[in-house]
């Protein structure tokens, strides 16, 4: 309740400064932005920029990595982006003998290109309004009146502010230049009414409902981590990508696993490392790269911290047990 009250106060106490920055909502370009864009010289139509049933500019613009933008500039998929967006990937590929950050790199053909483990680009297929789906998972706010208020709050917020609404770390709300008249007043009124209704209902989540919600959040984050063993993730990234607070997530993991989020993530990496060592198809340097470690030395150090032995010691123990017809060290310790 305290977080909602603070959010309401922040929205209602916004100053009068206007901004035309941030991300525009592509499905609403025709309604909200295209007239201003044409006044400033844009010759494209709204459907030239965003169209879900045909080709448009959105098909050439990509999400590069965790949130940068890029653009496709060739039939083969050559992507341009800003230098700082690829800085970490360039650094990961560099070495003492090949300092790409300092000297640069030029692939003369496709075969000479350097793959970057873990780097992804994503295309926007369509943008959907998921408000009904979200409201369907809010049983404790109950009635249709509260659901209608939530829908109105989301819609008015998206129309009034350029700041992405799905960023839990956003500290400032920036107005849209062409926000609908009186949008913020309507937003404040809806928030106040919602809070009053919640207080009247005594809308604290029932323990069983909270338990199911926590279990769902925990499973979502665990699946998210399992799918990104080749990445170097921070706790902030994990929280932001899964729309969950840092303290809540840490509490969930301590309750259900006995340790923190990053401890669990490293445990997954080490479990995968032990499996790769047993399979014998990759050397330690390749395993380290597959699991997102920048150096085999750091990988070896973390492996010893988790398992109590170095990768080479583990490999020797596996070979010895295989020769003796025994079980793997993981089976004996029940940790792999």
C-alpha positions in Angstrom: 0.0 0.0 0.0 2.9 2.4 0.8 4.4 1.9 -2.6 1.1 2.7 -4.3 0.6 5.8 -2.2 4.1 7.0 -3.0 3.4 6.4 -6.7 0.2 8.3 -6.5 1.9 11.2 -4.7 4.7 11.3 -7.4 2.1 11.4 -10.2 0.0 14.1 -8.6 3.0 16.3 -7.6 4.6 16.5 -11.0 5.8 20.0 -12.0 4.9 21.8 -15.2 8.0 21.1 -17.3 7.2 19.4 -20.6 9.4 16.9 -22.5 9.1 15.2 -25.8 11.6 12.4 -25.1 11.5 8.8 -24.2 9.7 6.0 -26.1 6.6 6.7 -28.2 3.9 4.1 -28.3 4.0 2.9 -31.9 0.3 1.8 -32.1 -0.7 5.4 -31.2 1.5 7.3 -33.7 -1.4 8.1 -35.9 -3.4 9.4 -33.0 -0.8 11.2 -30.9 2.4 11.9 -32.9 2.2 11.9 -36.6 0.8 15.4 -37.0 3.7 16.9 -35.0 6.2 14.7 -36.9 4.9 16.0 -40.3 5.2 19.6 -39.0 8.8 18.9 -38.3 9.5 17.6 -41.8 8.8 13.8 -41.6 7.5 12.5 -44.9 6.6 9.0 -43.6 3.0 8.0 -42.9 2.3 6.3 -39.5 1.7 3.0 -41.3 5.2 3.3 -42.9 6.7 3.3 -39.4 4.5 0.7 -37.7 2.3 -1.8 -39.4 1.6 -5.3 -38.1 0.1 -6.8 -41.3 2.8 -5.7 -43.7 6.4 -4.4 -44.0 7.3 -1.2 -42.2 10.2 0.6 -40.6 9.8 -1.5 -37.5 11.1 -4.5 -39.4 14.5 -2.8 -39.9 14.9 -1.5 -36.3 16.2 -4.0 -33.7 16.7 -4.1 -30.0 20.4 -4.6 -29.6 21.5 -6.4 -26.5 19.6 -5.4 -23.3 18.0 -2.2 -24.6 20.0 -0.3 -27.2 18.6 0.2 -30.7 20.2 -0.8 -34.0 19.3 -0.9 -37.6 19.6 -3.5 -40.4 21.5 -1.9 -43.3 22.0 -4.9 -45.7 20.2 -8.0 -47.0 22.7 -10.1 -45.1 21.7 -8.6 -41.8 24.5 -6.1 -41.1 23.6 -4.1 -38.0 24.6 -0.6 -37.1 24.5 0.6 -33.5 26.2 3.0 -31.2 29.7 2.2 -30.0 28.8 2.2 -26.3 26.1 -0.4 -27.0 28.7 -2.9 -28.2 31.5 -1.9 -25.9 31.1 -4.8 -23.5 31.0 -7.3 -26.3 34.1 -5.8 -28.0 35.9 -5.9 -24.6 35.0 -9.6 -24.1 36.5 -10.5 -27.5 39.7 -8.5 -26.9 42.9 -9.9 -25.6 46.5 -8.8 -25.1 47.3 -9.8 -28.6 44.1 -8.4 -30.2 43.0 -5.2 -28.5 39.9 -4.5 -30.6 38.9 -1.6 -28.3 42.1 0.2 -29.2 42.7 -0.9 -32.7 39.3 -1.9 -34.0 38.4 -4.9 -36.2 37.2 -5.3 -39.8 35.9 -8.5 -41.2 36.6 -8.7 -44.9 33.9 -11.4 -45.4 31.3 -13.4 -43.4 33.8 -16.1 -42.5 36.1 -13.6 -40.7 33.3 -12.3 -38.4 33.7 -12.9 -34.7 30.7 -14.4 -32.9 29.7 -12.8 -29.6 28.4 -15.4 -27.1 25.2 -14.2 -25.4 24.6 -11.2 -27.6 21.1 -11.1 -29.0 19.1 -8.8 -31.3 15.3 -8.8 -31.2 12.7 -7.6 -33.7 9.4 -6.0 -32.8 6.6 -8.1 -34.4 3.7 -6.3 -32.8 2.8 -4.3 -29.6 -0.2 -5.6 -27.7 -2.3 -4.1 -25.0 -1.9 -6.6 -22.1 -4.0 -4.6 -19.6 -6.8 -7.3 -19.6 -4.2 -10.0 -18.9 -2.6 -8.1 -16.1 -5.9 -7.3 -14.5 -6.9 -10.9 -14.7 -4.1 -11.7 -12.3 -5.2 -9.1 -9.6 -8.0 -11.1 -7.8 -7.6 -9.3 -4.5 -8.6 -5.9 -5.9 -11.8 -7.7 -6.8 -14.7 -5.7 -8.4 -15.2 -4.5 -11.9 -15.1 -0.9 -10.7 -11.5 -1.4 -9.4 -10.5 -3.2 -12.6 -11.9 -0.3 -14.7 -10.0 2.2 -12.6 -6.7 0.3 -13.1 -7.3 0.2 -16.8 -8.0 3.9 -16.9 -4.8 4.6 -14.8 -2.7 2.6 -17.3 -4.2 4.3 -20.3 -4.0 7.8 -18.9 -0.4 7.2 -17.7 0.7 6.0 -21.2 -1.0 9.0 -22.8 0.3 11.6 -20.4 4.0 10.4 -19.8 6.8 9.5 -22.2 8.6 7.5 -19.4 8.3 3.8 -20.0 5.7 2.4 -17.5 7.4 -1.0 -17.3 10.6 0.3 -15.7 10.5 -0.2 -11.9 13.6 1.9 -11.5 12.3 5.0 -13.3 12.8 8.0 -11.0 11.3 10.8 -13.1 8.1 11.0 -15.1 8.4 13.1 -18.2 5.4 14.5 -19.8 4.5 14.0 -23.5 4.4 17.3 -25.4 1.0 16.4 -26.9 -0.5 14.8 -23.9 -4.3 14.9 -23.8 -5.7 17.9 -21.9 -6.4 17.2 -18.2 -4.9 13.7 -18.4 -2.9 14.1 -15.2 -5.9 15.4 -13.3 -7.9 12.4 -14.4 -5.1 10.2 -13.5 -4.8 11.6 -10.0 -8.6 11.4 -9.5 -8.5 7.7 -10.6 -5.6 6.9 -8.3 -7.3 8.6 -5.3 -10.6 6.7 -6.0 -8.7 3.4 -6.3 -6.8 3.9 -3.1 -10.0 4.8 -1.2 -11.8 1.7 -2.5 -8.8 -0.5 -1.6 -8.7 1.0 2.0 -12.5 0.4 2.3 -12.1 -3.2 1.2 -9.0 -3.8 3.5 -7.3 -5.0 0.3 -4.3 -6.8 1.9 -3.6 -9.9 -0.2 -4.8 -13.2 1.3 -1.8 -15.4 2.5 -2.7 -18.2 0.0 -2.9 -15.7 -2.9 0.4 -14.1 -1.9 2.0 -17.5 -1.6 0.8 -18.5 -5.2 2.0 -15.1 -6.5 5.5 -15.6 -4.9 5.8 -19.1 -6.2 5.0 -17.8 -9.7 7.5 -15.0 -9.5 10.2 -17.4 -8.2 9.5 -19.9 -11.0 9.7 -17.1 -13.6 13.0 -15.9 -12.4 14.5 -19.4 -12.1 13.4 -20.1 -15.7 14.9 -16.7 -16.8 18.2 -17.6 -15.2 18.3 -21.1 -16.6 17.9 -19.7 -20.1 20.8 -17.2 -19.7 23.7 -19.3 -18.4 25.9 -17.8 -21.2 25.3 -14.2 -19.9 26.9 -12.0 -17.2 23.8 -10.8 -15.4 23.6 -8.3 -12.5 21.0 -8.4 -9.8 19.6 -5.1 -11.1 19.2 -6.6 -14.6 17.4 -9.6 -13.2 15.0 -7.5 -11.2 14.3 -5.1 -14.1 13.7 -7.8 -16.7 11.3 -9.7 -14.4 9.6 -6.5 -12.9 10.3 -7.5 -9.3 11.9 -5.6 -6.5 15.4 -6.4 -5.2 14.5 -7.0 -1.6 11.4 -9.1 -2.6 13.5 -11.3 -4.9 16.3 -11.8 -2.4 13.7 -12.8 0.3 12.1 -15.3 -2.1 15.4 -17.0 -2.9 16.6 -17.1 0.7 13.3 -18.6 1.7 13.1 -21.3 -1.0 16.8 -22.0 -1.8 18.6 -20.9 1.3 20.8 -18.4 -0.6 20.7 -15.3 -2.7 19.8 -14.8 -6.3 23.4 -14.5 -7.6 24.5 -17.5 -5.5 21.7 -19.6 -7.2 22.8 -18.3 -10.7 26.4 -19.3 -10.1 25.2 -22.7 -8.8 23.4 -23.2 -12.1 26.5 -22.3 -14.1 28.6 -24.7 -12.1 26.1 -27.5 -12.5 26.2 -26.9 -16.3 30.1 -26.8 -16.1 30.2 -30.2 -14.3 27.9 -31.7 -16.9 30.1 -30.3 -19.8 33.3 -31.6 -18.1 31.7 -35.1 -17.8 30.6 -35.0 -21.5 34.2 -34.2 -22.5 33.4 -32.4 -25.7 34.8 -29.0 -24.7 38.0 -27.8 -23.0 37.9 -25.5 -19.9 38.4 -22.3 -22.0 35.4 -23.2 -24.2 33.3 -24.1 -21.2 34.1 -20.8 -19.5 33.1 -18.9 -22.7 29.9 -20.9 -23.0 29.0 -19.9 -19.4 29.7 -16.2 -19.8 33.0 -16.0 -17.9 35.5 -13.6 -19.4 38.5 -15.7 -18.5 39.2 -19.3 -17.7 41.1 -18.3 -14.6 38.0 -16.6 -13.1 35.9 -19.6 -14.1 38.3 -22.0 -12.3 38.3 -19.8 -9.2 34.5 -19.8 -9.0 34.4 -23.6 -9.8 36.7 -24.3 -6.8 34.6 -22.0 -4.5 31.4 -23.9 -5.3 32.7 -27.5 -5.7 35.8 -27.5 -3.5 38.0 -28.7 -6.3 39.5 -27.2 -9.5 38.0 -28.1 -12.9 41.1 -30.3 -13.7 40.7 -32.1 -10.3 37.1 -32.7 -11.0 37.9 -34.0 -14.5 40.4 -36.5 -13.1 38.0 -37.7 -10.4 35.3 -38.3 -13.0 37.7 -40.3 -15.2 38.9 -42.3 -12.1 35.4 -43.1 -11.0 34.4 -44.2 -14.6 37.4 -46.6 -14.6 36.3 -48.0 -11.2 32.7 -48.2 -12.4 31.5 -45.9 -9.6 29.3 -42.9 -9.5 30.1 -39.3 -10.5 31.2 -36.9 -7.7 28.0 -35.0 -8.3 25.9 -38.1 -7.6 27.8 -38.9 -4.5 27.4 -35.3 -3.2 23.9 -35.0 -4.6 24.7 -31.5 -5.9 24.7 -31.9 -9.7 
